[in-house]
Amino acid sequence: MTQNCCNLPPLCWPWRQTCRSIRFQRQFIQQSKISSPEKIRNMVSVQIPGIPLRALMVAPRQLPYHSGFSYFELDKSGQAWTEMAAAGAVALHVSGSFPDLNMQLWAIRG
C-alpha cells in the first residue's frame, strides 16, 4: 500500500468461506480487527475497534466476480484508517476459527 492510499476509495476485501452467509459476515466483522501494523497488537489486547468493515451485497463493478466470495469494504472515516494510511501498511487480526478462509485485498481507484 502506498502513502497516497488516503486518496483512494475504501479498500475492498473479498473473502471466501465454504459457508457464505449473513451469519458468517456478521461473525467475521465482529471477530476481525484491521489497523496499521504498529497498532494492531494493542487493539487486540485491549479490545479497541480497528477500521470498520462493511459487508457488501454485490461485488464492486471494478473487481472480478468470484462465486462464493463475500465482499467487505473498509471504512475510511476513522482515526484507525488515517493511522494505517500514514504507516503505508495494513495489518489484520482474525480471532476464532474460519476454516478454509481465502482472502484477497483490492484497492480500487476512482
Backbone as CSV, one residue per row, in Angstrom:
resi,resn,N_x,N_y,N_z,CA_x,CA_y,CA_z,C_x,C_y,C_z
1,MET,0.854,-1.162,0.000,0.000,0.000,0.000,0.901,1.227,0.000
2,THR,0.575,2.235,-0.769,1.406,3.418,-0.865,0.898,4.509,0.049
3,GLN,1.716,5.544,0.209,1.364,6.649,1.095,0.134,7.416,0.609
4,ASN,-0.212,7.328,-0.665,-1.362,8.076,-1.171,-2.674,7.316,-1.022
5,CYS,-2.708,6.278,-0.197,-3.934,5.484,-0.104,-5.084,6.272,0.518
6,CYS,-4.809,7.386,1.187,-5.907,8.202,1.719,-6.749,8.774,0.586
7,ASN,-6.172,8.912,-0.594,-6.895,9.470,-1.727,-7.700,8.423,-2.480
8,LEU,-7.571,7.170,-2.100,-8.300,6.095,-2.766,-9.656,5.894,-2.127
9,PRO,-10.602,5.334,-2.869,-11.855,4.925,-2.247,-11.545,3.827,-1.233
10,PRO,-12.504,3.494,-0.380,-12.240,2.438,0.604,-11.756,1.159,-0.065
11,LEU,-10.894,0.460,0.645,-10.397,-0.818,0.144,-11.500,-1.851,0.193
12,CYS,-11.452,-2.767,-0.714,-12.422,-3.854,-0.745,-11.683,-5.144,-0.455
13,TRP,-12.252,-5.935,0.421,-11.608,-7.170,0.837,-12.541,-8.332,0.580
14,PRO,-12.383,-9.075,-0.511,-13.222,-10.253,-0.743,-12.727,-11.435,0.096
15,TRP,-13.655,-12.157,0.685,-13.341,-13.326,1.497,-14.113,-14.506,0.947
16,ARG,-13.486,-15.650,0.956,-14.195,-16.858,0.536,-14.235,-17.811,1.714
17,GLN,-15.404,-18.269,2.013,-15.632,-19.207,3.101,-16.564,-20.268,2.559
18,THR,-16.389,-21.498,2.994,-17.246,-22.560,2.481,-18.711,-22.246,2.729
19,CYS,-19.024,-21.688,3.858,-20.409,-21.345,4.181,-20.582,-19.841,4.031
20,ARG,-21.033,-19.394,2.877,-21.236,-17.966,2.625,-22.629,-17.600,3.107
21,SER,-22.693,-16.779,4.165,-23.993,-16.438,4.720,-23.911,-15.112,5.455
22,ILE,-25.074,-14.565,5.767,-25.153,-13.342,6.566,-24.540,-13.597,7.936
23,ARG,-24.781,-14.772,8.492,-24.219,-15.114,9.803,-22.690,-15.095,9.757
24,PHE,-22.124,-15.661,8.707,-20.668,-15.627,8.543,-20.175,-14.192,8.455
25,GLN,-20.845,-13.363,7.661,-20.418,-11.977,7.504,-20.418,-11.248,8.837
26,ARG,-21.482,-11.376,9.598,-21.563,-10.709,10.908,-20.478,-11.218,11.850
27,GLN,-20.318,-12.534,11.886,-19.317,-13.131,12.768,-17.916,-12.663,12.378
28,PHE,-17.634,-12.626,11.086,-16.312,-12.205,10.642,-16.050,-10.746,11.007
29,ILE,-17.033,-9.886,10.805,-16.881,-8.472,11.151,-16.608,-8.323,12.643
30,GLN,-17.324,-9.066,13.469,-17.154,-8.977,14.921,-15.811,-9.525,15.388
31,GLN,-15.235,-10.463,14.682,-14.022,-11.136,15.133,-12.761,-10.680,14.403
32,SER,-12.852,-9.593,13.650,-11.707,-9.093,12.892,-11.310,-7.707,13.361
33,LYS,-10.027,-7.453,13.298,-9.502,-6.109,13.555,-8.532,-5.785,12.431
34,ILE,-8.656,-4.573,11.908,-7.784,-4.101,10.837,-7.213,-2.767,11.272
35,SER,-5.911,-2.605,11.079,-5.243,-1.392,11.516,-3.856,-1.336,10.903
36,SER,-3.055,-0.379,11.359,-1.646,-0.345,10.969,-0.907,-1.422,11.757
37,PRO,0.195,-1.927,11.224,0.947,-2.957,11.947,1.408,-2.501,13.336
38,GLU,1.713,-1.222,13.483,2.187,-0.706,14.770,1.096,-0.716,15.840
39,LYS,-0.156,-0.640,15.451,-1.268,-0.509,16.403,-2.032,-1.806,16.648
40,ILE,-1.884,-2.799,15.799,-2.763,-3.972,15.855,-2.645,-4.745,17.166
41,ARG,-1.447,-4.940,17.673,-1.275,-5.717,18.911,-2.022,-5.069,20.075
42,ASN,-1.896,-3.757,20.221,-2.595,-3.053,21.296,-4.106,-3.108,21.102
43,MET,-4.573,-2.942,19.880,-6.015,-3.005,19.611,-6.597,-4.350,20.016
44,VAL,-5.873,-5.407,19.723,-6.350,-6.748,20.060,-6.320,-6.959,21.569
45,SER,-5.226,-6.579,22.221,-5.088,-6.869,23.652,-6.044,-6.069,24.521
46,VAL,-6.355,-4.834,24.146,-7.285,-4.035,24.963,-8.661,-3.896,24.309
47,GLN,-8.889,-4.654,23.254,-10.180,-4.730,22.571,-10.681,-3.376,22.065
48,ILE,-9.773,-2.633,21.440,-10.123,-1.370,20.792,-10.562,-1.694,19.366
49,PRO,-11.636,-1.068,18.880,-12.041,-1.346,17.495,-11.014,-0.806,16.499
50,GLY,-10.865,-1.492,15.400,-9.974,-1.047,14.335,-10.781,-0.367,13.239
51,ILE,-10.328,-0.511,12.020,-11.043,0.045,10.871,-12.308,-0.782,10.670
52,PRO,-13.468,-0.131,10.665,-14.714,-0.888,10.490,-14.807,-1.535,9.105
53,LEU,-15.383,-2.719,9.088,-15.691,-3.441,7.851,-17.187,-3.355,7.598
54,ARG,-17.561,-3.192,6.343,-18.972,-3.231,5.939,-19.133,-4.324,4.901
55,ALA,-20.104,-5.188,5.120,-20.401,-6.235,4.142,-21.100,-5.607,2.940
56,LEU,-20.694,-5.997,1.750,-21.315,-5.515,0.515,-22.233,-6.604,-0.029
57,MET,-23.351,-6.209,-0.566,-24.320,-7.168,-1.099,-23.864,-7.760,-2.437
58,VAL,-23.117,-6.976,-3.206,-22.603,-7.442,-4.503,-21.138,-7.034,-4.625
59,ALA,-20.425,-7.698,-5.506,-19.028,-7.342,-5.760,-18.970,-5.973,-6.430
60,PRO,-18.012,-5.126,-6.051,-17.854,-3.850,-6.754,-17.592,-4.101,-8.236
61,ARG,-18.116,-3.256,-9.087,-18.013,-3.470,-10.532,-16.565,-3.458,-11.022
62,GLN,-15.661,-2.827,-10.266,-14.257,-2.756,-10.676,-13.497,-4.061,-10.411
63,LEU,-14.096,-4.972,-9.660,-13.422,-6.220,-9.301,-13.998,-7.392,-10.078
64,PRO,-13.162,-8.382,-10.355,-13.695,-9.591,-10.984,-14.605,-10.318,-10.002
65,TYR,-15.694,-10.854,-10.509,-16.626,-11.599,-9.659,-16.078,-12.995,-9.409
66,HIS,-16.131,-13.420,-8.165,-15.730,-14.774,-7.795,-16.891,-15.420,-7.063
67,SER,-17.392,-16.502,-7.585,-18.507,-17.215,-6.973,-18.129,-17.697,-5.575
68,GLY,-19.034,-17.524,-4.634,-18.819,-18.000,-3.276,-18.092,-17.024,-2.375
69,PHE,-17.692,-15.871,-2.886,-16.993,-14.884,-2.071,-17.980,-13.905,-1.452
70,SER,-17.662,-13.437,-0.258,-18.347,-12.304,0.360,-17.401,-11.120,0.224
71,TYR,-17.947,-9.954,-0.024,-17.128,-8.763,-0.222,-17.354,-7.796,0.925
72,PHE,-16.258,-7.240,1.429,-16.302,-6.278,2.520,-15.568,-5.023,2.086
73,GLU,-15.990,-3.896,2.629,-15.366,-2.613,2.343,-14.817,-2.050,3.643
74,LEU,-13.612,-1.493,3.598,-13.027,-0.851,4.760,-13.489,0.597,4.806
75,ASP,-13.880,1.052,5.979,-14.385,2.411,6.178,-13.217,3.383,6.349
76,LYS,-13.163,4.409,5.510,-12.074,5.387,5.543,-12.272,6.507,6.553
77,SER,-13.379,6.549,7.263,-13.723,7.749,8.023,-13.071,7.880,9.400
78,GLY,-12.445,6.871,9.932,-11.961,6.944,11.306,-10.472,7.186,11.455
79,GLN,-10.065,7.351,12.703,-8.662,7.565,13.052,-7.794,6.364,12.676
80,ALA,-8.332,5.166,12.834,-7.553,3.962,12.512,-7.161,3.947,11.031
81,TRP,-8.067,4.412,10.152,-7.737,4.486,8.721,-6.596,5.469,8.498
82,THR,-6.673,6.636,9.131,-5.638,7.656,8.981,-4.281,7.118,9.420
83,GLU,-4.258,6.397,10.541,-3.012,5.818,11.048,-2.479,4.736,10.103
84,MET,-3.367,3.930,9.560,-2.941,2.894,8.624,-2.365,3.526,7.356
85,ALA,-3.026,4.562,6.863,-2.554,5.237,5.653,-1.180,5.862,5.884
86,ALA,-0.977,6.459,7.051,0.319,7.061,7.370,1.409,5.993,7.477
87,ALA,1.053,4.823,7.978,2.022,3.727,8.105,2.367,3.125,6.747
88,GLY,1.460,3.228,5.797,1.699,2.650,4.471,1.614,1.138,4.439
89,ALA,0.958,0.564,5.454,0.828,-0.896,5.536,-0.453,-1.230,6.285
90,VAL,-0.938,-2.443,6.079,-2.172,-2.880,6.730,-1.899,-4.167,7.508
91,ALA,-2.535,-4.276,8.686,-2.436,-5.497,9.492,-3.848,-5.993,9.770
92,LEU,-4.005,-7.306,9.790,-5.302,-7.929,10.034,-5.149,-8.971,11.127
93,HIS,-6.064,-8.948,12.094,-6.128,-9.983,13.127,-7.525,-10.584,13.075
94,VAL,-7.601,-11.906,12.983,-8.883,-12.605,12.981,-8.873,-13.566,14.156
95,SER,-9.807,-13.388,15.088,-9.919,-14.325,16.204,-10.950,-15.390,15.846
96,GLY,-10.890,-16.499,16.521,-11.834,-17.569,16.231,-11.349,-18.438,15.090
97,SER,-12.234,-19.298,14.640,-11.889,-20.263,13.604,-12.749,-20.035,12.364
98,PHE,-12.095,-19.872,11.245,-12.762,-19.734,9.952,-12.078,-20.699,8.985
99,PRO,-12.427,-21.993,9.058,-11.772,-22.988,8.201,-11.943,-22.649,6.718
100,ASP,-10.923,-22.931,5.959,-10.939,-22.731,4.502,-11.119,-21.277,4.096
101,LEU,-10.759,-20.344,4.940,-10.883,-18.926,4.617,-9.844,-18.545,3.568
102,ASN,-10.276,-17.861,2.526,-9.420,-17.404,1.439,-9.672,-15.917,1.280
103,MET,-8.627,-15.081,1.404,-8.805,-13.633,1.389,-7.997,-12.988,0.276
104,GLN,-8.508,-11.863,-0.210,-7.803,-11.023,-1.168,-8.050,-9.579,-0.759
105,LEU,-7.062,-8.715,-0.952,-7.225,-7.290,-0.673,-7.056,-6.533,-1.981
106,TRP,-8.029,-5.691,-2.291,-8.006,-4.903,-3.520,-8.153,-3.426,-3.172
107,ALA,-7.335,-2.575,-3.782,-7.510,-1.127,-3.709,-8.157,-0.703,-5.025
108,ILE,-9.246,0.028,-4.920,-9.991,0.435,-6.114,-9.789,1.927,-6.338
109,ARG,-9.236,2.265,-7.461,-9.067,3.686,-7.806,-10.358,4.205,-8.422
110,GLY,-10.642,5.476,-8.140,-11.854,6.113,-8.634,-11.901,6.186,-10.069
